[in-house]
Amino acid sequence: MKGEADFIDRLRALATHPAARGLADDAAVLDIGGESLVLTHDTLVEGVHVLPGQDPADIAWKLVATNLSDLAAKGAEPLGVLLAHMLGPDDARFLDGLAEVLAHYDVPLLGGDTVSGGPPRVFGLTAIGRATHRPVPSRAGARNGDGVWLTGAVGAAMMGLEALREGTAADRGADSTAYRRPVALLAEGRALAPLVSAMMDLSDGLLLDAFRLAEASGVSLALESGAVPIAAPEQRRLDALSWGDDYQLLFTLPPGQEPPVAATRIGTVEPLGFVPLFLDGEPITNTAGLGYLHR
């Protein structure tokens, strides 16, 4: 196997339950009676998703917010979270941040597990939500003629990470908040859920995630790079389009439909061509360099 994509392909042979959605979505959707539960699990690793020595309160915030962002992409209301925590010398500070983020989103901690180990330390969280609209949005519903839309800008997390690495966040007042404490767009997701044909959150980069949405839907997406709002210098536009950690919502709407939330149209859904993604008319033939992939 050659990394994350190959491993997930092998896992699909095991994930045959309909709730798994073929492992091609942001979360599992489990129908129970007249309700749909939305379940997701994300992990943060020191040196990969967060910087070594980063404030543990920020790690706790990011751990919760990134999982809730997956619920937002399903239009779900959070019901609670389960924490997997690797013990360390700064656990009190982690708990301070955890209490802050759980209060901010009004989400209860339901349980979990604690272990010892590392370095590097690994932090995991499972988020459980209740769908507020059925059918629950997926990546797979985009149709020819739909508009492609994006909430907010991309590139803010990239700039925040660079500021932290270079020490400019403290020294020059650079804003690293988008990287340290991302925002889960739960209200926006709930407002969009009844209207969208497809929706996902941006965790690994706009171009890579757009490629994935197109593949799941069996269409091509034609994006206009200049239409994408960026929170970075113009000369960094392409970097911003392929950077992760933005946690905006990427969604498609039927022709003539306007979103009920602040968003920018960045492209159009087209019939499946010879590639899933076109950027400024140029075909993108594979996912290399489009965003973050684990090796």
N, C-alpha and C positions, 0 to 999 in steps of 0.2 A: 504494500500500500504506500501511496505517496502523499500522505498528509490528511488534512481535515476532510477535503471533499471525497476522497476515496473511502475514508473510514465511514462517513455518513452514508455513502452509497451502500456499503456493506450492512450498515445498521438497518436500512430500509427493509431488508429481508426479514428482520425480526419485528419491526414496528408495523404489524399488519392490522392492528385495531383501527377502526375508522377515526377514533379520537386523535390519533397521531398525525393525521392529514399527510401521510406519506413523508413525514419529516421535512416537508417543503414549506413550512409556515413559521410564524413567529412563536406560536404556542400550540398546545394541545387543546382540543375542544371536546369535552365529555358531556354528552347529553344524558340527563338524569330526569326522568319524568318530563315536566314542562319547563325545565330550566337547562341552561347550558353552562357548565363550569369551564373556565379558561385557566389552564395551568402552564406555568413556564418556570424554567430554572436556568440561571446564569451564574457564572463563576468569574471571579477576579483573581489574577495571579500577580504577585509582586514582580516588578521588572517587565511585565507584559502589558497588563491593563492599567496598572498604577505604578508610580515611581517608587523605587526603594526609599524608605525613609519618609514617605509622604504622610501627612497628618492622618492618623487612624480615623478621626472623626469624618474626614472627607471620604475615606474608603468606605465607611459604613453608609454614608449618604449615597455614594455612587452605586454601591451594591444594591440598595433598595430601589433607587430611581431607575436603574437600567432594567431591572425586572418589571417594574410597574410600567415602563415604556412598552414592553411587549403586550401587557394588558391593554394599554391605550390603543395599540394597533388593532385590537379586536373590539374596541368600543366597550370594554368591560369595566365593571365597578370592582375595585379590590375588596376582598373579604379577609385576607390575612396573609402572613408570610411565615415560612419555616427557615431558620438560620443554620448554616453549617459554618462553624467558627474554629479556626486554628489558633490556639492560645499563644500569647506572646507577652512581652513586658509592658505593653501599652494598652492593655485591654480596657482599662477604665476610660481612656480617651475614646476608644472605639465605641464603648457603650454610650458615652455622651452623644456622639454623632448619630448612633442608632436611635436613641430616644428622640433626638431632634427631627430626624427624617420621618420616623413613624408618626410623630405628632403632626408634622407638616401635612402629610397625606391622610391623616386620620385612619391609619391602618394598624390592626393589632398584630403583635407577635404571638404565634400559636404554638411554637415549639421549635425543635431542631436537634442539633448534635454539636458537641464540642470535642476536639481532638488536639493532640500535640504533634509537632513536626516542624519541618522547614529548618532553615530558609531554603527557598523562598516560601513565604506564607501564601496560603490559598484560602479564599473566602467564597462561600456559596450561599445562594438563597433561592428558595422556591416561593413563587407568588401564586396565589389562588384568587381568581376573580369570578364574578357572575356576569354573563353576557347581558347587555341591556337591549340588544336587538338581535333577532333571528331572521334569516340566517346570519351567522357570525361572519364578519368580513374575513377574507383570506387574500393571499397573493394571487390567487388563480382566476379571478373573475374579470380581468381587463378585456375589453372588446374593441374591435376596430371602430375608429372614430371617436373613442373616448378622449377626453383631455387628461393630461398628466399634470398633477399639481403637487406642490411642496409647501408645507408650513415653514415659515421662518427661513433663516439663512444657514449655510454650511460654512465650515472653516473656523468657527469660534473655538472649538475644542483644540484644533490644530495649533492655533495661535496661543492658546492657554498653556498647552503642553510645552511648546517651545519657550515660553516665558518662564515656566517653572524650571526647565532644564538649564536655561542660561542664567537663572537667578535674577531676571529682570522683573519678575512679578513683584518682588518686594522692593528691589532697588529703584525701579523706575515707574512704579504704579501700574504696570501692565496687568490686565484683567485675566486671571486664570480660572475664573469661576465656571465657565462652560465646561472645562475639562474636569475640574475637581468635583463640581456639584451640578450635574446635568438635571434637566427638568423633564419629568414624565408628563406628556400632554394628554392627561386623562380626560379632561372636559372636552378638548377638541376631538378626541377619538370617539367619545360618546355622541357628540353632535354629528359627526361624519358617518357613523356606522349605518344609519338607515339609508344613506344616499350613495355611498361609494360602490363601484363595481369591484375594486381591489384596494387593499391598503396594507402597508407594513411600516415599521419604524426603521430609521437609518442608524445602524450601529457600525457597519463595516465600510461605509463610504457610499455616496450617492450613486456613482456609476456601477459599482459592484451590486448594490442592492437593486438598482433598476434592472440590471441584467437578470437577476434572480426573479424579479417580479414578472418580467417578460417571459422567461422560460416557464415559470409556473402557469402562466396564463396562455401559453401557446401563441404569442403574438410578438411583434416587434415594437419597441418603443423608439420614437424619433425625438431626441432631446435637443434643445437649443442651449448651448453652454452660456451664451450671453444673457439668457433669461433667468438664470439661476441666481438668486440673491446670495452674496458671499459676505462673510464677516472677516475678510482678510484683504491685503493689498491686491489690486487688480492683477499684478504680475504673478500672484500666487493662485490665480483662478483654477487652473487645472489641478494643482495640489489640493485645493479645497474640495473639488469635486470627487476626489478619490481618497479623501481622509475619512476616518471613522469617528465615532463618539459624538455625533451631532444630535441624535435622538429626535430629529424632526420626523414628521409623518409624510410618507410618500404615498399618494393615492391617485386613483383614476375615477373620473366622473363621466356619466353619459353626456353626449353632445347637448349643449345649451344649458347644462346644469351648473349653477354657481355654488361654491362652497359656503356654508354658514359660518366659517371661521376665517381668520386672516390667512391667506395662502396666495401663492403665485403659480400661474400656469407656466410650465417649463417644457411642454412637449405634447405629442399626440400619439395615440395608439394606432398602429397600422397592422394590416395583415402580416402574418409571419413571412419574413423574407429569408434570405440565406443566413442572416445572423439575427440574434434577439435584440440588439441595441445598435442604434445609429446616433452619433454625436455630430451635430452640425453637418449632417448628410454623409458622414464618413462611417463605414461599417466597423463595428467592434467585434472582432472574430472570436476572442476568448477573454477570460477573466484576469489574465496576467496584468498586474499593475493597476487594476481598477479600484482596489481597496485592500482591506486587511484580510489575509487568510493565514490560518495557523499551518505551520509546516510540520 
